[in-house]
Amino acid sequence: MHHRTAVIVMIKYPWPGSVKTRLGRQTGMEKEAAQKTGTCDVVIGPALDGGYYLAAMTRDRFCPGMFDDIPWSTADVLDMTLERLAAWQREFCLLKPLRDIDNLADLQAVSAETGLIFEVSDK
């Protein structure tokens, strides 16, 4: 009997230009991450703000403590995660760095960069 190894992908979409569809199909970055899990323990998509928008690994390479005690929403998230993986002797691959959207300023920057217009309401 053939068993397929599951790929775990956690994703926070970086910005609208990177999202093709969510109709049950993988985006290009999800496919790339899944492919790279064949050669790396952990695949990370770094965000321009020091965090990351994607982490992928296979079930047998899952790192249960990888996300523990990380100061989320800081510029140190990626560096601390990579230091932790290196200390655990886990091989990692990085995808293309992208901007993610964490707040209104990020959304406005993406709007300026892409020409897409987003309406923001307090309501």
DRENSE-520563 format. One record per atom (N, C-alpha, C): residue number from 1; residue in three letters; atom name; y negated, x, z. Coordinates in steps of 0.1 Angstrom, whole numbers, plus 2048, in hexadecimal, padded with zeros to 3 digits. Example, Ala and Ser with C-alpha at 12.3 -4.5 7.8 and 13.67 -1.06 7.14 Angstrom:
DRENSE-520563
   n res atom   y   x   z
   1 ALA    N 839 884 84E
   1 ALA   CA 82D 87B 84E
   1 ALA    C 821 884 84E
   2 SER    N 816 880 847
   2 SER   CA 80B 889 847
   2 SER    C 800 881 84F
This chain:
DRENSE-520563
   n res atom   y   x   z
   1 MET    N 80C 808 800
   1 MET   CA 800 800 800
   1 MET    C 7F4 809 800
   2 HIS    N 7EA 806 7F8
   2 HIS   CA 7DE 80D 7F6
   2 HIS    C 7D3 807 7FF
   3 HIS    N 7CD 810 808
   3 HIS   CA 7C2 80B 810
   3 HIS    C 7B5 811 80C
   4 ARG    N 7AB 809 80A
   4 ARG   CA 79D 80E 806
   4 ARG    C 796 811 813
   5 THR    N 78F 81C 813
   5 THR   CA 786 81F 81E
   5 THR    C 779 818 81D
   6 ALA    N 775 811 827
   6 ALA   CA 769 809 827
   6 ALA    C 75D 812 828
   7 VAL    N 752 80F 821
   7 VAL   CA 746 817 822
   7 VAL    C 73C 80F 82A
   8 ILE    N 737 814 834
   8 ILE   CA 72D 80E 83C
   8 ILE    C 71F 811 837
   9 VAL    N 717 808 833
   9 VAL   CA 70A 80B 82F
   9 VAL    C 700 802 836
  10 MET    N 6F7 808 83D
  10 MET   CA 6EC 801 844
  10 MET    C 6E0 804 83C
  11 ILE    N 6D9 7F9 838
  11 ILE   CA 6CD 7FC 830
  11 ILE    C 6C1 7F3 834
  12 LYS    N 6B6 7FA 833
  12 LYS   CA 6A9 7F3 836
  12 LYS    C 6A1 7F6 829
  13 TYR    N 69F 7EB 821
  13 TYR   CA 69A 7EE 814
  13 TYR    C 68C 7F5 814
  14 PRO    N 68B 800 80D
  14 PRO   CA 67F 808 80D
  14 PRO    C 673 801 807
  15 TRP    N 673 7FC 7FC
  15 TRP   CA 668 7F4 7F6
  15 TRP    C 66D 7ED 7EA
  16 PRO    N 666 7E2 7E6
  16 PRO   CA 66B 7D9 7DC
  16 PRO    C 66F 7DF 7CF
  17 GLY    N 669 7EA 7CB
  17 GLY   CA 66D 7F0 7BE
  17 GLY    C 67B 7F6 7BE
  18 SER    N 681 7F8 7CA
  18 SER   CA 68E 7FE 7CA
  18 SER    C 699 7F3 7CB
  19 VAL    N 695 7E7 7CC
  19 VAL   CA 69F 7DC 7CE
  19 VAL    C 6A1 7D5 7C1
  20 LYS    N 6AD 7D6 7BC
  20 LYS   CA 6B1 7D0 7AF
  20 LYS    C 6B5 7C1 7B1
  21 THR    N 6BF 7BF 7B9
  21 THR   CA 6C4 7B2 7BC
  21 THR    C 6CC 7B2 7C8
  22 ARG    N 6CD 7A6 7CF
  22 ARG   CA 6D5 7A5 7DB
  22 ARG    C 6DF 79A 7D9
  23 LEU    N 6E4 798 7CC
  23 LEU   CA 6ED 78E 7C9
  23 LEU    C 6FC 793 7CA
  24 GLY    N 6FE 79A 7D5
  24 GLY   CA 70C 79F 7D7
  24 GLY    C 70F 7AC 7CF
  25 ARG    N 705 7B1 7C8
  25 ARG   CA 707 7BE 7C1
  25 ARG    C 700 7C9 7C8
  26 GLN    N 706 7D5 7C6
  26 GLN   CA 6FF 7E1 7CD
  26 GLN    C 6F3 7E5 7C4
  27 THR    N 6E9 7EA 7CB
  27 THR   CA 6DE 7F1 7C4
  27 THR    C 6E2 7FF 7C1
  28 GLY    N 6DA 805 7B9
  28 GLY   CA 6DD 813 7B5
  28 GLY    C 6DE 81C 7C1
  29 MET    N 6D6 81A 7CB
  29 MET   CA 6D6 823 7D7
  29 MET    C 6E2 821 7DF
  30 GLU    N 6E7 814 7E0
  30 GLU   CA 6F3 811 7E8
  30 GLU    C 6FF 818 7E1
  31 LYS    N 6FF 817 7D3
  31 LYS   CA 70A 81D 7CC
  31 LYS    C 70A 82C 7CE
  32 GLU    N 6FF 832 7CD
  32 GLU   CA 6FE 841 7CF
  32 GLU    C 702 845 7DD
  33 ALA    N 6FE 83D 7E7
  33 ALA   CA 702 840 7F5
  33 ALA    C 711 83F 7F7
  34 ALA    N 717 834 7F1
  34 ALA   CA 725 832 7F2
  34 ALA    C 72D 83E 7EB
  35 GLN    N 728 842 7E0
  35 GLN   CA 72E 84D 7D9
  35 GLN    C 72E 85A 7E1
  36 LYS    N 722 85D 7E7
  36 LYS   CA 720 869 7EF
  36 LYS    C 728 869 7FC
  37 THR    N 72D 85E 800
  37 THR   CA 735 85E 80C
  37 THR    C 743 864 80A
  38 GLY    N 746 866 7FD
  38 GLY   CA 752 86D 7F9
  38 GLY    C 751 87C 7FC
  39 THR    N 745 882 7FD
  39 THR   CA 744 890 7FF
  39 THR    C 73C 893 80C
  40 CYS    N 735 88A 812
  40 CYS   CA 72D 88C 81E
  40 CYS    C 732 883 829
  41 ASP    N 731 887 836
  41 ASP   CA 734 87E 841
  41 ASP    C 72B 873 842
  42 VAL    N 71E 876 840
  42 VAL   CA 713 86C 842
  42 VAL    C 709 86E 836
  43 VAL    N 705 863 830
  43 VAL   CA 6FB 863 826
  43 VAL    C 6EE 85C 82C
  44 ILE    N 6E3 862 82A
  44 ILE   CA 6D7 85D 830
  44 ILE    C 6CC 85C 825
  45 GLY    N 6C5 851 824
  45 GLY   CA 6B9 84F 81C
  45 GLY    C 6AD 851 824
  46 PRO    N 6A6 85D 823
  46 PRO   CA 69A 85F 82B
  46 PRO    C 68E 857 827
  47 ALA    N 687 852 831
  47 ALA   CA 67A 84B 82E
  47 ALA    C 66F 855 82F
  48 LEU    N 664 852 828
  48 LEU   CA 659 85B 828
  48 LEU    C 652 85C 836
  49 ASP    N 654 853 83F
  49 ASP   CA 64E 853 84C
  49 ASP    C 655 85A 857
  50 GLY    N 661 861 853
  50 GLY   CA 668 868 85D
  50 GLY    C 675 861 862
  51 GLY    N 677 855 85D
  51 GLY   CA 683 84D 861
  51 GLY    C 68C 84D 855
  52 TYR    N 694 843 854
  52 TYR   CA 69D 842 848
  52 TYR    C 6A0 833 845
  53 TYR    N 6A2 831 839
  53 TYR   CA 6A4 823 834
  53 TYR    C 6B3 820 832
  54 LEU    N 6BC 82A 832
  54 LEU   CA 6CA 827 830
  54 LEU    C 6D2 832 837
  55 ALA    N 6DD 82D 83C
  55 ALA   CA 6E8 836 842
  55 ALA    C 6F5 831 83E
  56 ALA    N 6FD 839 838
  56 ALA   CA 70A 835 833
  56 ALA    C 715 83F 837
  57 MET    N 721 83A 83A
  57 MET   CA 72C 842 83E
  57 MET    C 739 83A 83C
  58 THR    N 744 841 83B
  58 THR   CA 751 839 83A
  58 THR    C 755 836 848
  59 ARG    N 75E 82D 849
  59 ARG   CA 763 828 857
  59 ARG    C 769 834 85E
  60 ASP    N 770 83D 858
  60 ASP   CA 776 848 85F
  60 ASP    C 76D 853 862
  61 ARG    N 761 853 85D
  61 ARG   CA 756 85D 860
  61 ARG    C 74B 857 868
  62 PHE    N 74D 84A 86D
  62 PHE   CA 742 844 875
  62 PHE    C 73F 84C 881
  63 CYS    N 732 84D 884
  63 CYS   CA 72D 855 88F
  63 CYS    C 727 84B 899
  64 PRO    N 72F 846 8A3
  64 PRO   CA 72B 83C 8AC
  64 PRO    C 71E 83F 8B4
  65 GLY    N 71B 84B 8B7
  65 GLY   CA 70F 84E 8BF
  65 GLY    C 703 852 8B7
  66 MET    N 704 851 8AA
  66 MET   CA 6FA 855 8A1
  66 MET    C 6EC 84F 8A3
  67 PHE    N 6EC 842 8A7
  67 PHE   CA 6E0 83B 8A9
  67 PHE    C 6DB 839 8B7
  68 ASP    N 6E3 83F 8C1
  68 ASP   CA 6DF 83E 8CF
  68 ASP    C 6D3 847 8D2
  69 ASP    N 6CB 841 8DB
  69 ASP   CA 6BF 849 8E0
  69 ASP    C 6B6 84F 8D6
  70 ILE    N 6B5 849 8CA
  70 ILE   CA 6AB 84D 8C0
  70 ILE    C 69E 846 8C2
  71 PRO    N 693 84D 8C2
  71 PRO   CA 686 847 8C4
  71 PRO    C 681 840 8B7
  72 TRP    N 687 834 8B5
  72 TRP   CA 684 82D 8A8
  72 TRP    C 675 82A 8A6
  73 SER    N 672 829 89A
  73 SER   CA 664 827 895
  73 SER    C 65B 833 899
  74 THR    N 661 83F 899
  74 THR   CA 659 84B 89A
  74 THR    C 65C 854 88E
  75 ALA    N 654 85F 88D
  75 ALA   CA 655 868 882
  75 ALA    C 661 872 884
  76 ASP    N 668 871 890
  76 ASP   CA 672 87A 893
  76 ASP    C 680 874 891
  77 VAL    N 681 868 88C
  77 VAL   CA 68E 861 88B
  77 VAL    C 698 869 882
  78 LEU    N 694 86D 876
  78 LEU   CA 69C 874 86D
  78 LEU    C 6A0 881 872
  79 ASP    N 697 889 877
  79 ASP   CA 69A 897 87C
  79 ASP    C 6A3 896 888
  80 MET    N 6A1 88D 891
  80 MET   CA 6AA 88C 89C
  80 MET    C 6B8 888 898
  81 THR    N 6B9 87F 88F
  81 THR   CA 6C6 87B 88A
  81 THR    C 6CE 886 883
  82 LEU    N 6C6 88E 87A
  82 LEU   CA 6CD 899 873
  82 LEU    C 6D1 8A4 87D
  83 GLU    N 6C8 8A7 887
  83 GLU   CA 6CC 8B1 892
  83 GLU    C 6D9 8AC 899
  84 ARG    N 6DA 8A0 89C
  84 ARG   CA 6E6 89A 8A3
  84 ARG    C 6F2 89C 89A
  85 LEU    N 6F1 899 88D
  85 LEU   CA 6FC 89A 884
  85 LEU    C 700 8A9 883
  86 ALA    N 6F7 8B2 882
  86 ALA   CA 6FA 8C0 881
  86 ALA    C 701 8C5 88D
  87 ALA    N 6FC 8C0 899
  87 ALA   CA 703 8C4 8A6
  87 ALA    C 711 8BF 8A6
  88 TRP    N 714 8B4 8A0
  88 TRP   CA 721 8AF 8A0
  88 TRP    C 729 8B4 894
  89 GLN    N 723 8BD 88D
  89 GLN   CA 72A 8C4 881
  89 GLN    C 72E 8B9 877
  90 ARG    N 725 8B0 875
  90 ARG   CA 727 8A5 86A
  90 ARG    C 71F 8AA 85E
  91 GLU    N 725 8A9 853
  91 GLU   CA 71E 8AC 846
  91 GLU    C 716 8A0 842
  92 PHE    N 709 8A2 83E
  92 PHE   CA 701 897 839
  92 PHE    C 6FB 89A 82C
  93 CYS    N 6F9 88F 824
  93 CYS   CA 6F2 890 817
  93 CYS    C 6E5 887 818
  94 LEU    N 6DB 88B 812
  94 LEU   CA 6CF 883 812
  94 LEU    C 6CC 87D 804
  95 LEU    N 6C8 871 804
  95 LEU   CA 6C4 86A 7F7
  95 LEU    C 6B5 86D 7F5
  96 LYS    N 6B0 868 7EA
  96 LYS   CA 6A2 869 7E7
  96 LYS    C 699 863 7F2
  97 PRO    N 68F 86B 7F7
  97 PRO   CA 685 865 801
  97 PRO    C 67D 859 7FB
  98 LEU    N 67C 84F 802
  98 LEU   CA 674 843 7FD
  98 LEU    C 66C 83E 809
  99 ARG    N 661 836 805
  99 ARG   CA 659 830 80F
  99 ARG    C 660 823 813
 100 ASP    N 660 821 820
 100 ASP   CA 666 814 825
 100 ASP    C 65A 80C 82B
 101 ILE    N 65D 7FF 82D
 101 ILE   CA 652 7F6 832
 101 ILE    C 655 7F3 840
 102 ASP    N 64D 7F8 84A
 102 ASP   CA 64E 7F5 858
 102 ASP    C 643 7EC 85D
 103 ASN    N 638 7ED 856
 103 ASN   CA 62C 7E6 85C
 103 ASN    C 623 7E2 850
 104 LEU    N 618 7DC 853
 104 LEU   CA 60E 7D7 849
 104 LEU    C 608 7E2 841
 105 ALA    N 605 7EE 848
 105 ALA   CA 600 7F9 840
 105 ALA    C 60A 7FE 836
 106 ASP    N 616 7FE 839
 106 ASP   CA 621 802 82F
 106 ASP    C 621 7F8 824
 107 LEU    N 620 7EC 827
 107 LEU   CA 620 7E1 81C
 107 LEU    C 614 7E3 813
 108 GLN    N 609 7E6 819
 108 GLN   CA 5FD 7E8 811
 108 GLN    C 5FE 7F4 808
 109 ALA    N 604 7FF 80D
 109 ALA   CA 606 80B 806
 109 ALA    C 610 809 7FA
 110 VAL    N 61A 801 7FC
 110 VAL   CA 624 7FE 7F2
 110 VAL    C 61D 7F5 7E7
 111 SER    N 614 7EC 7EB
 111 SER   CA 60D 7E4 7E2
 111 SER    C 604 7EC 7D9
 112 ALA    N 5FD 7F6 7DF
 112 ALA   CA 5F4 7FF 7D8
 112 ALA    C 5FC 807 7CE
 113 GLU    N 608 80C 7D2
 113 GLU   CA 610 815 7CA
 113 GLU    C 617 80E 7BF
 114 THR    N 61B 802 7C1
 114 THR   CA 623 7FB 7B7
 114 THR    C 61B 7F1 7AE
 115 GLY    N 60F 7ED 7B3
 115 GLY   CA 607 7E3 7AC
 115 GLY    C 60C 7D5 7B0
 116 LEU    N 617 7D4 7B8
 116 LEU   CA 61C 7C7 7BC
 116 LEU    C 612 7C1 7C7
 117 ILE    N 610 7B5 7C6
 117 ILE   CA 607 7AF 7D0
 117 ILE    C 60F 7A6 7DA
 118 PHE    N 60C 7A9 7E7
 118 PHE   CA 613 7A2 7F1
 118 PHE    C 609 79A 7F9
 119 GLU    N 60B 78D 7FC
 119 GLU   CA 603 785 804
 119 GLU    C 608 786 812
 120 VAL    N 5FF 78A 81B
 120 VAL   CA 603 78B 829
 120 VAL    C 5FB 780 831
 121 SER    N 602 779 839
 121 SER   CA 5FC 76E 841
 121 SER    C 600 770 850
 122 ASP    N 5F7 76D 859
 122 ASP   CA 5FA 76D 867
 122 ASP    C 601 760 86B
 123 LYS    N 602 757 862
 123 LYS   CA 607 749 866
 123 LYS    C 616 749 866
